[in-house]
Every structure is written in C-alpha cells, then in structure tokens.
Amino acid sequence: MTRVVLAMALCLWAVGATRDAVDAWVDATRLPGLTTAVSREVRDRNGILLRAYTTHDGRWRLPVKLTDVDPTYLQMLIRYEDKRFFDHVGVDPVAMIRASGQALWHGQVVSGGSTLTMQVARLLDGGNSRHWAGKLRQIRVALALERQLSKEEILTLYLNHAPFGGNIEGVRAASYAYFDRPPRRLTPAQATLLVALPQSPEARRPDRAADQATQARDDVLNRLAAFDLIDKPTLIAAMAKPVPETRHLIPALAPHLTDQATAADPTSQRIDLTVNQQLQIALEQLAADAVLARADGLQVAIIAADHQTGHLLAHVGSASYSAEARGGFLDLTQAVRSPGSTLKPLVYGLGFDRGLIHPETMIADRPTDFGGYAPQNFDGHFRGELRVRTALQQSLNIPAVAVTEALGPAHLLAGLRRAGADPRLPSGAHGLAIALGGVGLTLEDLVRLYAAIGNGGQAVDLRGQTAPSADFIPHQVMDTAAAWHVANILTEAPRPAGVKGAGIAFKTGTSYGYRDAWAIGFDGRHVVGVWMGRPDGTPVPGAFGADLAAPVLFDAFARIKPATDPIAAPPHHALILPTAQLPRHLQQFGNPKSNDMAAPKIAFPPDGAVLEGSMVTVKVRDGQAPFVWLANGEPVARTHRSQVDIAAPGIGFSSLTVIDANGQSDQAQIAIE
C-alpha cells in the first residue's frame, strides 16, 4: 500500500509542481556525508594489497575505484539493478510505476523501483526507506546527488558502500572475503553472486546460507541470459560453480612489518612498502613449513632484502602471527640474541681491511690461552696450521679470536655500528668473546651487516619504504677488496647435505647452549637472514645453524625471482696470490720470527708407521717450544721437551699433529695394532 501511495504522490508532484519549485526543493537538500571511513591499507611495491585493517567500527571497507573492478561485473550490475542508470536524473519513473503496478496486481512487492543512485542515497543517509517519509527523503537525496556528482562518482560510491553480509562493505572487500582475490578479474559466477548479495546481504551470505546464495546468484544469471548479456555456455558453466561456503581472511601479509609501518605513520590511509607480495607469501609458507612438524615450540624469522637498494623484499617475524603458544605475535627479527659464529666474516673482513691477514695467510689453530680466555673449537678438535680461507670456511674459533685480539674488540664493535647494527654487550663478558657470539644482536642487525659485505663493504639503508631513512649515514664498513675476499671465501663454504646453492655466500651460527640457530647469506643482489629458536630463549637441543637454519636459507633463495645474481668480480686492487707469493708479513699470521725459524718436524713415529702397545713415544725436531701434540685433532700433550710419551690413539689408523709456539705444524699418519 505504501508503494501505491508513493506512486500517486509522485505522479501528482510530477504533474503539479513547477520546475522552479522542484529545483528549489532539490537544491535545499542537506546531503549526508559523502566521505566514510575506510580500511587502512598497506600495499607492496607493485600496489598489491598486503594487509588491511578494519575501520573504527569494525568494518571491512576497502576503497575501490571503477578501474579496480572487472568491467563485466559493472555491466551486469547496471543491467540487473538499473538499466537506465546513465539516462535518468536519480529517479526512474518508469521503474517506479512498474514496481507499483506489480505490487497492486500481485498484492506484494515483486520488484523494486530504486535506482542505483537511490540505493547510494539510502546507504549514505542510513535512514529507513520502508515508510513513505523515508522513501521521499531517499528520492530527494538521489536527485541532489545527481546534480552534484557525475554518474561515475555515484557508481563509485555504490561500489564502496554496498553491503555484502556481516562486516563486509564494498565490492573490493567482498571480493577478497569470498574469493580471495581483487575484483579486477571476476568469473561470471563470482560477478553475479556479488550482484545478488547487496539486495539481501544477511539472508544470502554464502558462508552461512549457501543454498539461498546459490539461488539468488542463479536468478541473476537467468535474468542476464534473458537480457542476452551472457550466452548459454557461460550460463551453464556459471551455474555449475558452487558458491564459496567459507569466508577468506582479508590479506594480512607481513603482519609484524605492517604493524610497525602503520604505528610509525598513524595518519596515512595507505602505506606502500618495498615488499614483494609473491615472495612474502612464499617465505611465510616456508617459515610455516619449517616448524610444522616440530613439537618443541620452535620459531623462525626470515628477512630478505635487496642489498643494492636496501629495500626489504620480504619480512617474516614468526611462523604464524596468531600462534600464541609459539609467541607468534612477537617480531622475532627484533629479538636480541647471541649471533654465534656469524660475526666471523666481519672479523676476517676487518683483518683483510687492516692488512693483518689475507685469505691465503697461514694461521694456527691450536690450544691457546688469550689472557685467561681459552676458547675451544665446536667439535673440540684442532687443525694445526692452515689458510685463513679454510679457517673461515670451517668456522674455527681459535683463529677468529686471534685475529680479533690483533684488531681489538672495540674495532669489531665499531664495524658493527658502521653497518647499522646495535650491539648489546652483556655485563662481565670477555671482550674477545664477541668474535664467537658474546654480544647481543637481532636478525635485522645481522642482515644489515651481511648486506654491507654484499654491497662492497658499504653500509646499506635497510628499510621497508622507498624514501631513504633520515638518519642513515652510508659508512664504509670495510674496503671493497676486503668485502670481495669475504664473499669469495663464503661462496665456497661447505653446503648442507643435498643443497647446491651455487653463487651464494653464506655463514651459519649456533649460540651457546643451542639457543639460536642462524644462517645469513647473500648473492650479487640479495641478502637473506634466517633465525630459528624458541621465543623465550630457552635451549633447543640439537639446534645447529648448519643443520636447521641453512636449509631454510637456501630454500628462501630458491624462491627469489629472478634467480641468484652473481657476486661481482674482484676489484682491481684485490690481491689474489698464493701464500708463497704474498708479501712476507702476510704469509704467516702471528709471531714474525716464524718466517725465519724452521718448522717443526715429527722425527718419530715416521709417516705410515705401524705401532703396537698402549703408549707411543713421539719426538719432534726443529720448531719453537712449547709443543702441542694432537691425536686425531684432540690435544693430548703440551711440553717444552722434544720427546714425550702419549697414550696410543686406539686401534686402527690415526693422525698425529705437532704445533709449535709459532703456529707451524707437521703431521704423520700411523696405525695402531
């Protein structure tokens, strides 16, 4: 009955009112606000949505433009809802008269007479249009909107405010919620469902009322087919598609980084990051897979960046943002932990930079007391005299501490700070222990350090947005040649079993007590860092960087597109010579007298000797006392004499090594029967 009265009133108004009176009535309309709060967005480097936040009233309302929407959907919407949209002035008298006539004939509402402009008026005004006063207000606002806005602007308002069930408003939010995709490319089945939903959004929600949603969609499809807007094969194929019975989450990629970015810029409606959406998805999945089968509370954090620009390409703060039991809400890229052996490339790089050593310099790996600090190698064995290159590749502790002693721990800390890291020193720690992880650093700190090495020794402005950091200073951490030497050494470091990873320079680390497993690497363009451990810092038995974090590192590199970039060629001033051709002071690290003194020689037992008994007499000639004797890499005697008795290493083949005070050594292979 209301519609009949309304139709009659409209006819009387149309006949009796003058144009001037109507114009004055419309012009005096007080319009509702045309701007409505929309969800804040964070997008990737290509403008793809990474994450959105609900509005203050808990709505998902993602801003959308006409160019963001599939043209086919727009055609369907206009043809189904308001075919004379581009011709009328906000109200379609033909449609209203038709709707009124149908209501009189059938005794109930069969079709509505509202135009898209009237629907926009209702959505903006929030009034009740079921009563004649509300409907009249809707008509008045629609006429006023048409005078102030273009058709495209009105259609855009509809696309942003139409209800789609629950807290979903606007076609863009609906497309993500129901189809997990932007609305730019919709299938006919998807487009027609989105046309049908706003008419009765709660009753037709596909996640709660799939049958009703399917029926409404099919009704739209049949109508559009009758209008020859879609052909029969398309109709049949679309009807065969099931409606989505679950609601997808609105994208929430890089949650820790996006939280950080929005907190730093609380007023911007849209924030653009340097992150690559596809790589972010891939590394978040990699992180989830890395801890999926573990019941020990293990977590993982990953950072990938372009070390030439400093742009973050992916940022994974934890394996799952919502995994409270694993501390997933914590951004573990910022957790301060012991870096284990990951600082050794900096130690040697600074040694190269200062002219103390060269990759082919001989250095001693022997039991050494550094003023009360006596570090051991991870496996408890010693290798005697070997090249610096090998010492770094095998991650030996004594050579690294020896170079740190020559540099001075303060020089190592200064190098970290020049790279942009913020080292935290535990109270009471021995300064030389910094080389082996006796300092607190974050994953981001280490990525900054390795980015600098990959960038020819110059610090990198690591950041998630294109604008340079205001306080960044491009310090030179080490000389270009020194950085290249480090990269060259680390590209030849032993890989985990079954991993190739050619062209990637990398280093692993394990902190004291198996609390943290690290793997950091770079190629000619990219740098990737991986941390694994427990959020609370408790030990994870058996958590080795090489076994746990390194495979994740190489899997991350495999997901970076384009493929691995080659590391740059050596700079012209890089010294590339074998040990014997180096300047004399670079041939041997340590006591300069070692160059003038004969190296020790095992006099007994001779190489290849076969011996019996539980004790073995060993003799050395030449060299400088004291002498350290090793059996299969383990120290068994330290003496100033040239002869000593040691316990037989055990049945079978064994290796005997003697190291003198200057770090020079000799070795013999024997057999015990």
Steps between C-alpha positions, in 0.01 A plus 500: 500500500789733581631464148159585355473816706856587410435447128191718511686773690780486250257535208324796661836660573614445141184653356435787736838623617680758308855457388617788714338359809655158441840652439476704819391190695788291366756777537405547864572135575746444780715215376649236727877479522650371179819381667494197724780343699672227301747232598863600524708313245859395464603407146808342348748647252256435211191640672368154598318481834716357777280578795187693593361609836136527597346844547441640849155336502639159399409510130697368207458785255781497244505807275443424134492690169314410183827403336561248782189301410433246227308680219279194454382526861413867446300415189313227688432724798359786294295276271349309792451783752448814294513465122419870445765613750685719252175661375292591807550788741513285813143370492362273228123568470453208263648256751298644788172487311579142395581400857182661632287330235651161576442551871132584436450204267674241717417641839867502595826654391630319194779733392650818638500836335813633662779620277864454584506869592213447744680204650807717547281763666365237740848363578640845568199630692442190706127574519201264483358499148212261577275784606386767257691777681822301476442417136429865422823602676685238293356643178595853599859402588531300176392802293746721687783250455444496126537879490828503691672183386570328171355160422847349544533655846158370604582152375830514690309587819283192450803277445651626826188483721286210381448241778612142439424332833648524846756777528582493127424820312599586146572275207876490558472372854235250385720372220785433743271353765315256274747434219840595645577726205467862397187588299689583184452155347184320606346193341134526390397283797687725741379824342132399509525393866635846582212655304246297701635538853427870576125448447484280810855473638430309821247253363726419203840482666667204325698406810180462702224439244659335199166380355344846511817653356503247218134562418548879499806472278322270257203738482739776398664274244164409344395865483827600336468213253150622416650843437757333267780628720644149537474205265369155580839323543605772746168461683537123532865523611424770758207310651722194538738690726432465873483818705780542759382359831780651707620855534862569424706721722567844362874502408723536804846443356819619673298571817793603719642736239162649413424559869833677530433713190149607607616580852772724357250675270164500681324753275562361150212309348732307270861399557714353224783264589791363298390143575427264210163337566578174322831455682335591830238228450770249405719572802209503743410154371865393524511616863179313583632182338833528685335460842186307402610157621683619812352470847779689678359852466751592232450828316659653193556850365613589146606825334572537128624826351668659201842605631556741211195711586442400861136413421341225703355238267343277765472515878384202707496578871381152599356185351144601591381838623204341681689207660493622860652179637809560288511874564400566141396857577863583588714650226797270534701691241546746789583245771845565650695173497854367488610483135732202548760478224325736258739786587808316374464644146518847657809398701687381195367779279637761742824302516528518121411869512772575755764301311544251785409194297416378151279205402817299424680600823596202715349509848523259793209309644644374828412510870555862602450699818409861423569657837277260690256442214556157344236433232451159343384404155142381470606138456786517753761426231790711370631509145847643542622743237265582214396786272274779623262406218463150642473627858197714406337230288537249785392764755795433732495697823865546599610671175200736517578596860867547412411745222254677733777539757721660234217729388373584845139419603409870483587501129257211450222684681571813298466296180160375613382851573625628164286230338196636684482228767438574868717253697413443867783386724412274794658610826817320601559345157857460373560738210649236274186288539323744268655314208321180606161652575558670836283797403128557451374559145172467312434329170453844348844602633664201334317556172632857503854370555487243220325748272798732548745222413296411191487870409877527466558581865271805515214518750148458359192700597283198577138615493149403403406822318653668197578828672856498645532496878559850631780398737685254275870563436665279231806396701768280345514189718800354321693551177344373177780246450460374858126455448562315173749265668242415767234437235736286295588286803139453610378398154725195537391413854369141540127472430250292698452150368298499178516879456677664206440873530773600255601865506370566850741619769373385838591439862322309774515541874385324816486687828616363834269231636325442163270797558525655155564359154601750232565506128577823312595522134517722195551492126576787265167669574313338785565437868300253710513436873342212694471460876352195671450440869247535779336836567590479868867433428512156661726233344392286207712182526662417168422838344803559278506788256643281224237227540195706594522853358722452193251284303233766562742766376563322172129426458436872541756587233336246269173693530650836404427606143699567289747229583822548692710793379875436469730664749699784348846442354796588723595869508820596325688546827413157642818301568451150356815297559598164650660499844859477377462809280341721765700775669699342779293645783185347350636151456467407866274652765651532845862505615714652220792280611314205356611606154867460599476185708478147368160339536466206741541153356372177651813289544314199642284319415555546129207547265334162428647324806319199647532484880393276789432564868296740711759780504680674215825695522491809276796719409532835322795685359533867413217742570449724804387358840256455656359223283137388494434143387163407351363152434216505247460874561474475881781638723676222689822667623661842544873500568822703468697180434551352158392152616196382696296183553131513413217250524449306179208653306324165461495202267506598134623799302560831676643842426773657715560876486759718674463881520778726624484838672497681165201311369701288256412134489576156362289189468549123474260215433549186712323173572462328839465123517 
